[in-house]
């Protein structure tokens, strides 16, 4: 498995100061320029260290120190670099960083104070404070070299220290997701979906532009894995399901067990092959003929391994579901909007097949029910049960990722999931009210030109998605 998933974001901290000022203020009670910048550095580290792993080479004053910092960041494989001019400084070290540092997301910050600690610089002590406070002139000087040395994707922000720290933490989530994507694997079971050509992606472009490698997995490989699941594990998982969730009266026991077994087989296949994003074509008749059903449950091991599973062979939807999992560390659902009820400013959305029903706070939202969509077919386990999930209430981020002639579009919005009963048979589902008028939302999505699948997760992650789109070079559309 991709071990980076289980670790904090790793940030390189690049703080730049002036060697000309370094020893000014010797003998003063509050110390030299260098002493005061070291105090400031501790405050910066204290604000960040709980949220990420910091790789810090000490304040950079000279060219040789910059080379050492670059080498340290490269050797430690940082996910991104935080850069800050602690005051005005010569830029000979900075331009070497921009020229020589390998491609990595960079956030360039300029913190501001509400008020200076001095009123004049007539006294030497105040003069040193004046020099230490010249972050604006340092940032202005430094910013000009960013486009000249073609580091165009540097994210530049200004704010008080608290605001800057908050932005860095959001940036760290996006940068970590980018780094993990470069080490991740998509398992496509077993082919693209010929019913939905709009979901096709170019595997080479996906690898080159986003990072994951696609492995194509045959249904026979899944069938072999399902057949090997021990009876004791099947019984244990089935007991866990029945102890947690209400089982509807018409569920047939002789079809419940095969659905549990197939779901375990999917989870084991994902884990054994080191798959981070399992994308399976669950509407392919070949799978139903070979397995006899569509696996109905989203095994908890997927969440334990920080992996995801999506249906209908939509790789782009699998990628964005995985991104939302990495950014939020929450249970992420997979939906397609079904229809609009304009009078209520709502739309119904959901999806057939296994959806992440494992949120311990919402076990009441799950029923084990027959998959009536296939109940009248000739497949061996027609009507086998699944976890019928009513997506919990609350404010959600709804987002999607699609490919467009080699580039990628990321669309996101906010919706409120409404409380209610299970109403759409065979589909995990919800009723949603967007923060913009529902007709406007989908008219704008239609004009952008995407596809029908979305990831949805509790909370507001627009900032992280914007930052990810910026560092990944995605076309970004925020509809609010």
N, C-alpha and C positions, 0 to 999 in steps of 0.2 A: 504494500500500500504506500501511497504518497505521504511520507512522514511529515512533510512540511505543513500538511493540513492541521496537525495536532499541536503546532507551535505558534507562539506569538509572532506577529510581524517583526521583521528584523530591519532596523533603520540605521543608516549611517548618519552621524551627526557631524556636520562640517561647520565649525564656527571660526570666522576669520577676523583677525585683528591686526593692528599696525605695529610692525617692529620698531618704527620710529618713536612710538609713544610708550613702548613696552616698559621702560624703567623710569619714566617720569613719575615724580611724587615720592621718591625715596625719602624715608624718614618721617613721612606724614603718618598721623595716627591711623588713618583708614587705608594706608598702604599705597602702593603704586597703581598705575593704570592697569598693569598685569594682574595685581592682586584683586582689584575691583572687578575686572572681567572674569576672574575665576569664581568670585562670589555669584555673579550673574549666571555663570555656567551651571553652578550647582542648582540654582533655582530652575533652570531649564530642564536639567536632568530629573530633578524631583517631580516636575510636572508631567514627564513622559514615561518614566520607567515602569510604572504599573501597567501601562497599556501596551507596551511593545518592548522588544529587546533592543537595547541601544549599543551600537558599536561606535565608540568615541575615542578618537586618536589624540585628544587634547586640542587646545586652541591652536590654530594654524597661523603662524606669523611669517614663515619663510618658504621659499620654493621647495627646499628639501623636505620640509614637514608636509607640504602638500603631496609630494610624491609618496611619502610614507602613508598618508591618509588614503590616497587612491589605492595603493596596494592592499591596505587593510580592508577597505570596503569590498574590493574584488575578491580577496581571499575568503572573506567571511560570507560572501554571496548575499549582500544586503538586498532587501526587496525594494528599497528606495533610499534616497538621501535627503535629509533636511539641511538646508543651507541658510546661514544667517551671517550678515556682517554685523559684528558687535559694535562697530563704530565706523568712521571713515577708515579706509586702509588702502595701501597700495594694491593695485589689481594684478600684479605679476604672478601671484600664486593662484588667484581665482581663474585667470584665463587658461592656465595650465589644467585646472580641473575641468573646465568646459571642453578643452581640446582633447584631453587624454582619458578622462573617465569613460569606461565603456557604457553603452546605452543602458540607462536605468531611469525610472521615474524620479523626478527631482521636484521638491517643493521649496520654493524660495520665500522666506518670510521676513517681514519687516514689522516688528512689534512697536507699538506707540504707547507713550505714557499719557495719562490725563494731565499731568503737570510735572515740570522739572523740580528737582530737589534743591536747586540753587536759583538765586535771583540775578546774580551777576557772576562774572568769572574773574573778578579783580584779585581775589585771594587764590593762592596756588591750589588749595584743596578743592575749591569750586571749579577752578580751571580744569583740573583732572576730571571732575564729574562732567564738565562740559564736553571734553574730548570723548569720554566714555559714552555720552548720550547721542553722538552724531551718527546714529544708525541710518537716518534718512539720506544723508549725503553719500554714505557708503553704498546703500542699496541703489541709489540713482546711478552712481558710477558703474556698479556691477551689472545693472540691468541691460545697459547698452551692448554688452558683449554677448548676451544670450542669443539674440538673432544673428549677430555677426559671425558667431562660431556655430551656427546652425543647431542650437539646442532649443528648438521651437516649442517643445512640449513641456517646458518647465512651467509648473503651476505657481503663480505669484500671488501672495496674499498680504494684506495689511490689516492690523487690528491690535487690540490690547493683548496682553500676554494670555489671558484666559481664552479669548476668541481664537488666537493663533493656535493655541494648544488643541482646542476643539477641532479646528480644521485639520491639523496634523493627524489627529486620531482618525478622522474620517478618511483622510488620504491614505493612512496606513492600511485600512481595511481594503480599499481599492487596490493598492499596490501589492498587498499580500495575495489577493485573488488573482491578479495578473501573474505573479510568480508561480502560484500553484497551477494555474492553467498550463503553463509551459512544461509542467511535469506530469500532467494528467492524461488519462486514457479514456476514450469513449469505446464502449462495447456496443456495436450495432447488431442486433439480433432480429433478423438475419440479413436484411436488405432494406433499401429505401422503399417507401410506400408508393406504389404505382397509382394509388387513388388520389394522391396529394403531391403533385409534382412541385408545388410552391414551397414544400418543405425541404427540397433537395439542397444540399450544400456540396461544395467542392472539397474533398478531403485534403488535397494538397494545400489549397488556400487556407483552410481551417488550421492546419498545422503551421503554416508560415505566418499567418496574421494573428492568430489567437493562441495557438500552442498545443492543444490536445491532438493526440494521434488516434485515428479510428482503427479499431480491430473489428473485423467482420466475424460473427460467431454463428455457426449453423444451428438450426433447430435440433438436429440430431445430438449436438453437443449438450444442449439443454436437456433433451430427453434422457441422455445417459446420466446426467447429474441428478435429475429427478428420481430416476430409478434407484440411485445409490443412497438416497436419504434413509437413515435408519428408522425403524418403526418407533423406537423410543423417542426420537426427536420429534417425529410427527405428532405423537400422542402428547408430548409435553407442550408443544406450541399450540396445538388445538385446545388443550386445557387452559392455556394462558388466554387465548382468544375468548373462550366461553366464560371464563371468570371475569373478564373485563367488560365484555360487550353483550348487549341483548341479542339473543338469537331468535329470529322470527320463526313462527310455527311451521311454515311451509318449507323450511330448509331440509333437504334430504340428507340424512347422515352418510349414506353411501357415496354422496357427491361432495360432501363437506371435506372429508379426509383427503381425497385426491387434490382438492384446491389448496389445502394446507400443504400437502406434499410438494406440489408444483411451486408454491410460493417459497418454500424452503429451498428447493432446487435452484430457483432464480437467485436467491440470496447467496447461496453457497458458490454458485458459478461466478457471481460478481466478485466475491471475496477471493476465490482461488485464482482467478485470472488478473487480480489487481485492477479491477475496473472501477473508475471513479464516477462515470456517468453511463448507466445502462439505458440504452435507447432500444426499445423492442417494438417490432411491427406486430402488434397484437391483433390486427384485423386480417392478417394473412391466413387464408384457409389451411395452408401447410402446417401451421402451428396447431390448429384445432384438430386436424387429422392425426397428427403425430402425438400430441400431448392429451388430446381429448377435451381440453378446456382452455380458458384464459386464466392464468394464476390470479387469485383474487385478493391477496393480502400483501401489504408492504412491510416486510420483515424488519424488526427493530435494528438488526445488524447493519442495515444500510445507514441509518443515522449514527450508529456507534462508530462506523468507519468514515463518517462525513462523506458519504456517497449519495447519489440520487438515482431514481428510476423514472423514466417517462415513457408513455406509449406512442403509438402511431409513427414510429421511426423518424420523429422530428428531432434531428440533431441540434438545430438552433435552439429549440425549446429545451432540450436537455442541457445545453450550455448555460442558458440564462437561469434555469432552475438551480443548477450547480453554483452559479455565481451568487444567487440569492442565499443559498445555503451557507456559502463561505462568508458572505458579508454579514448575515444576520445571526448565524448559528441557531436557527429556529427550524421548525417544521414548515416545509415549502410545499404548496399545492400546485397542481397543474390543471388549468381550465381552458375551455373555449366558450366564448359568449354564444348563447343559444338564441335568445330573442329579447326584444325591448318591450317594456310596458311603459309607454310614454306618459300616461296619466300619473304614474307613481314616480317617474324619473328613475326607473330601475331597469336592470337587465338580469336575466337568469344566465348562469354560467356553471360549468362543471365539466366532468369527463368520465367516460366509462373506463373500466380497468382499475388496477390498483393505484390508489392515491395515498399520500402519507397521512395515515389516520392515527399516528402514535403519540400525539400531544397528550401528556398525562392530565392536563387541565380540562380536556374536553372529551373524556370517554363517553359522556352522555350523548355526544353528537354522532356516535357510531352504532350502526345496527348490522348484524350479519344477515344478509338477505340474498335471495336467489337472483342470479343474473338473468332476468326474464327476457332480455334482448335475444339470447341464444337458446331459450328454454324449449322452443319448438323445432330446433334443428336436429339433425341426425348424429351430431357429434357424441362421442362416448359418454361424456359427463355434461350433457346439455343442461343448462340451468344451475350449474354448480355455483355455490355462494361466494360472496365477496364482502369486503368491508364497505358498507354503504355509509358514506360520510356526508353529513351536513356541515359545510365549512363554517367554523365558529364566527360569532359576531365580532365586530371591531373594525378599526381603521386599518387598511391594508395598502401595501404597495403592489401594484399590478404592472408587470413589465414583460417585454418580449424582445427577442433578438432574431433578425433575419438577414440573409445574405442577398445582396443586390449587385450582380455583375462584378464580383470580386471585392466589394466593400460590404460593410455591415451597418445595419440600422438598429439602434436601441431606442425603444419607445417605452415611456413609463408614465403612470398616472397614479392617483390615489382614489380608492373606493372604500365605501363602508359596507361590510358584510352584515346583513340583517338577520336577526333571530327568526327562527321559524321551524316548522316541522319538515320531515323528509317528504318531498312531493314529487320528485322525478325518479321513477323506477329505473334501476340499472346504472344510474349515474351518480357518483359523488358530486355534490352541487351546492349552490348557494344562490341567494338573491342579493344583488349588489346595487348600491346607489353611489354613483361617482360624484366627485366634488365639483365637476362641471356638468352642465346639462347632458343627459345621456345621448341625445341625438348629436350634439356637438362633438362629444368624445369620439363616437364611432365614425362620424363623417370625417373628422381629422385623421383618424387611423386609416380609413379607406383612401384618403388623399395621399397620405405618406406612402401607402402601398406596402403591406407587410404580409402576414398570414393570420391564421385563426387561433394560434396557441399562445397562452400567457402563463407565466409563473406568478404566484400570488403569495404574499407573506405578511404576517402581522407587523405593523409598524411603518414608519416613514424612512425609506432609504434612498430618497431622490438624490441627496448630496453625494452619497457613495457611488451611485450609478452615474451621475454627471462626471465625477472625477475619474471613474473607470473608463467611461467613454472617451474622455480627454486623453488619458495616457495610452489607451488602446487604439486611438484613431477611429473610433466608431462615429457614425452620424447620430446625433443625439436629439431626441424629440421628447420634451416634457410637456404633458397636457394637463394643466391645472388652472 
